[in-house]
Amino acid sequence: MTYCLGIKVKEGLVAIADTRITTGTDTTVKKKITIVQKDHHSLFIMTSGLRSVRDKAIVYFNELLKTEEFTQLYQAVNAFGQQVRRVADEDRAALEKSGFRFDLNTIIGGQLKDDEEHKLFLLYPEGNWVELGLGAPFVVIGNSGHGKAILNRILEESSDMKLALKAGFLSFDSTRVSSNNVDFPIDVALYKRDTFEIVEQRYTQRDMADISAQWADELKNALMNIPGEWMDKAFDQLPK
């Protein structure tokens, strides 16, 4: 399992991915964000699913980039989807025979030279996709159940990128403490609209320990400060 989050606000894009890879009883750290950066060509790719499928699709896509040039992000998304289908044609039968389900969900974000703005896409294992708009400013793949609440409550299209990253980290942290297959380090990619330059930063558990602890304390304090009179109707019915 993994945790990958893509956020689109008016100012730009924020991407967060954990790095834990679990195979049987073995746990390793591997990068899950792939960045393609050229002149007026900036995009990132994050995946959730079988690592072997992901690596093969990325290799095929990188080979394609040597001979083809895309001017809009949806074209690159289509091309990556074609490589996912190619891997499915080659490996699905063998994987399923061995008891593995062919599975690869992908988040692709960025901006190419003919895009009027930055874009964010969710690509399914079948190779089809949806574009995320400002009305739906984020998408999570992998272990997505635990961290969505804060994103739903906080993020709006007008949120700045710093607030988006802060909410994104707290979403990851909520997932981390609720799941043993999502953990530090995390990789963060940032893209500011119309700059055609993605920056990347890795954060370790040590880097974020104080923020995690403060978040836990803030939650406890907020809960304690919520009025409790509304509970009296129920508790008054308990036997004395």
N, C-alpha and C positions, 0 to 999 in steps of 0.2 A: 504494500500500500504506500501511498505517497500523499503529499499535500502541495498542490500548485494553485496559486491564486493570481488572476489577472484583473486589474482594476482600470477602468477608463473614466477619467473626469475631463472637464474642459481644458484643463491645463496640460494634461498629458497622460501617460500610462505608468502604472506601477505593477511589477511582477515579483512574486515571492515564491520560492520553491524550497522545500526541505531537501536534504541530501542523503537520507537514510535508505539503504537498499538491504532488504532482508531476503535471504535465500536459505530456506530450511532453518537451521540454527545459526547460520552465519550472518553477521551484520557488517556492512561496509559503508563507506561514504563515497558517493559519486555525484558529479554535477548533473543537474536535470534541466538546466537552462542552456540552450544553444543560441548564440547571438551571431547574426550575419550583418556585418557593417561594411558598407562601401559608400561611394559618393552618392548622396541623395538616395540612399537605400539602407534603411535601418529596420531590422525585425528581430524578434526573439521567438523561440519555440520552446514550449514546456510540454511534457507528456506524462501521462499516468497509464500504467499497464505493463505488459511484459517488456523487460529491459532489452531482450534480444530483438524484439520487433522494433522497438524504438531505435536502437543503434543501427539496424539495417536500413530503416527508412531514412534516417539522417544521412547515412553514407550515400545512399542513392540520390537524395536531394542535393547534397553538396556537389556530387558529380554533375548533376543537371545544371547547377549554377555556373559551371565552367563554360557552358556552351549556350545558355539561354539567359536573357535579361528580362526582368519583369519591371513594369512601370507602375503597377498598382498592386496593392497588397493582396487583393482577392485572387489575382493571378498566381501569386506564390502559394497561397493557401490551396488553390486547385491543384497546383503541381505537387505539393506535399501530399495531398489526398491521393493523387495518382500513385505516388510511391508507397503509401500505406496499402492501397489495393494490390499493388505489385507484390509486396511482401506477403499479403494474405494469399494470393494465388500460389506463391512459392512454398509457404510454410504452414498454412492453416491445417491441412490434412495431417501433417506429421505432428504438429503441436496437439491437436485434438486426440490423435491416436495415443499420445503419451499422457493424456489427461489434463492438458492445459487449454484454456479457452483463449482464442485469439482476441486480444483486447488492447486497444490503444486509443485513448482520448487525448486530444491535443489542444493547447491554447497557443494561438499565434497572434502577436501584436506588433505594431510598428507603423511606419509610414514610408511609402516609396514616392518617387518624384512627381507622379501625376495624381497622387492622393490629395484631396483638398484638406484633409485633416488626418490625424492619427486614427488607427483602426484596431479593433480587437475581435478575434474570431474564435469560436469553439468548433473544432473538427472532430467528427465522430469516427469510430472504427471502420464504418462503411465507406468513408471518404467524403461524405456530405458535410455541410457546415452551416452554422448560423452566425450572423454578425451581431455583436453586442453593441447596443446603442446606449445613449446617455440615460434612457429610461430604465435600463438594466445595467448599472455601472460596474458589475463585477461578475466573474465566473470562477468557480472552484471545481477542480477535478481531483480524484483520489478520495481521500478521507474527508468528505465534505460536510458531514452532519453536525459536527460540534462547533464549528467556528462561524457559521453564517449569521447568527443572531446579531452580533455586534455590527456586522457589515450592513445588515438590513436596517438597523436602527440609526446608523451614523452616516453612511455614505449617500451623498447626493451629487448630481452632475456639477454643482458649483463648488464642491469640496476641493480644497487645494491638495497638491500632491503630498505635502507633509502630513496632513490629516489622513489621507488615504493610506500612506505607509504606516502610520501609527495604528490605525484601525486594522490594517492588514496584519501587522505583527501580533496584535492582541488576538486576532482571529486564529492565527497560527498557534499562539501560545495556549489558547483554549483547547485546540485540537491536540496539541502535544501532551497536555496533562491528562487528557481523556483517552489517549491511545498509545500503545507501546510500539507502534510501527511508524510513528512520525516524530522526528527529533532534529535537533541541531546537528551541524551548522545549517544555516539557511542562506540562500543566495537571493539577492535583491537586484533587480534591473529597473532603471528609471529612464523614461523617455519624455522629454518636454516637446510639446507640439512645434512642428516646423523647424526643429533644430537639426534633424537627421544625425543625431549622435546619441547612442545608448551608453549609459554608465552602469557599472556593475560593482556590487560590494558584497562581501561575505561577512556574516555575523555568527560568532560562536555563542555557546551557552554562557560563557564567562562574560562576553560583551554585554549580554542582555539580562544578566541575573538580577540586577537592581530594578530594571523595568518590570520584569516578571513578578518580583516580590512586591513592588509598589502596586501593581495591578491587583494582586491578590488582596492586599490590605485595603485598597480602595473599594473593592467589591464588598468585602466584609463590612466596612464602615457604612457604605451606601445601604446595605441591607438592614443594618442596625438602625439607621435613621428613617426608614420607612415607617409611617404610623401603623400601629397595630390594633386600633380600636375596631376596625372592620372584622377582626377575627373573633371578637367577643361573642357574637351571635352563635357561632359554632362551639366555642369552648365553654360557654355558659350552660350548654346542654350536657356536658360531661357530668357523671356522678360526682357528688361532693365527697 
